[in-house]
């Protein structure tokens, strides 16, 4: 069975690092690659970059990490969206490995 994944989108890379750190300290999870998105309306956002943090672990740990990371991100620049996938399918697993941060 695949590990659960929690995906938390936040505004800005600094917020992503701080939120990821909080999530990892709160629960026994690992971080899958971060991903980035610069939306068309970037100039109207609090920070013009959206970063997705991907936590991996058992469902309870991922939920605890997401709660801690969400609280931290809300105190900084904010949260765009979040979701926990308890048992990702194989094609989803492949997509989780992709990251826009690998590209210039």
C-alpha positions as CSV (number, residue, x, y, z in Angstrom):
1,X,0.0,0.0,0.0
2,X,1.3,3.5,-0.9
3,X,2.0,6.0,1.8
4,X,-0.6,8.8,2.2
5,X,0.3,12.2,0.7
6,X,-0.8,15.6,1.9
7,X,-0.5,18.5,-0.5
8,X,-0.4,22.0,1.0
9,X,-0.2,25.0,-1.4
10,X,1.2,28.2,0.2
11,X,2.3,31.6,-0.9
12,X,6.1,31.9,-1.3
13,X,9.1,29.7,-0.9
14,X,10.1,30.9,2.5
15,X,6.6,30.1,3.8
16,X,6.9,26.7,2.2
17,X,10.2,25.9,4.0
18,X,8.9,27.1,7.4
19,X,5.6,25.3,7.0
20,X,7.4,22.1,5.9
21,X,9.7,22.3,8.9
22,X,6.7,22.7,11.2
23,X,5.0,19.7,9.6
24,X,8.0,17.5,9.9
25,X,8.5,18.4,13.6
26,X,4.8,17.7,14.3
27,X,4.7,14.2,12.9
28,X,6.7,11.3,11.4
29,X,6.5,12.3,7.8
30,X,8.9,12.9,4.9
31,X,8.8,15.6,2.2
32,X,8.3,14.7,-1.4
33,X,9.6,17.4,-3.8
34,X,8.2,20.9,-3.6
35,X,6.5,22.2,-6.7
36,X,5.9,25.8,-7.8
37,X,3.3,27.7,-9.8
38,X,3.3,31.3,-10.9
39,X,-0.3,32.0,-11.8
40,X,-1.4,34.5,-14.4
41,X,-2.7,36.8,-11.7
42,X,0.6,36.7,-9.7
43,X,0.8,40.5,-9.3
44,X,-2.4,40.5,-7.4
45,X,-1.3,37.8,-4.9
46,X,0.3,38.4,-1.5
47,X,3.4,36.7,-2.9
48,X,3.7,36.1,-6.7
49,X,4.7,32.4,-6.3
50,X,2.6,29.4,-5.1
51,X,4.6,26.5,-3.7
52,X,3.1,23.0,-3.1
53,X,4.5,21.0,-0.1
54,X,4.0,17.3,-0.3
55,X,4.1,15.3,3.0
56,X,4.4,11.5,2.9
57,X,3.6,9.0,5.7
58,X,0.7,7.2,7.3
59,X,-2.6,8.9,7.2
60,X,-2.6,10.1,10.8
61,X,0.9,11.5,10.5
62,X,0.2,13.3,7.3
63,X,-3.0,14.8,8.8
64,X,-1.0,16.0,11.9
65,X,1.8,17.4,9.7
66,X,-0.8,19.2,7.5
67,X,-2.4,20.8,10.5
68,X,0.9,22.1,11.9
69,X,2.0,23.3,8.5
70,X,-1.3,25.0,7.7
71,X,-1.3,26.9,11.0
72,X,2.3,28.1,10.4
73,X,1.6,29.1,6.8
74,X,-1.6,31.0,7.8
75,X,0.5,33.0,10.3
76,X,2.9,34.0,7.5
77,X,1.7,34.6,3.9
78,X,-1.3,32.2,3.7
79,X,-2.6,29.0,2.4
80,X,-4.0,28.5,-1.1
81,X,-5.3,24.9,-0.8
82,X,-4.8,21.6,0.9
83,X,-5.8,18.0,0.5
84,X,-4.8,14.5,1.8
85,X,-4.8,11.5,-0.5
86,X,-4.9,8.4,1.8
87,X,-3.8,5.8,-0.8
88,X,-2.6,7.3,-4.1
89,X,-2.8,5.2,-7.2
90,X,0.3,4.4,-9.2
91,X,-0.2,7.1,-11.9
92,X,-0.6,9.7,-9.1
93,X,2.6,8.4,-7.5
94,X,4.4,9.2,-10.7
95,X,3.0,12.7,-10.9
96,X,4.1,13.4,-7.3
97,X,7.7,13.1,-8.3
98,X,7.4,16.0,-10.8
99,X,8.5,19.5,-9.8
100,X,8.6,22.8,-11.5
101,X,11.5,23.8,-9.2
102,X,13.8,21.6,-11.3
103,X,13.3,23.8,-14.3
104,X,14.8,27.2,-14.9
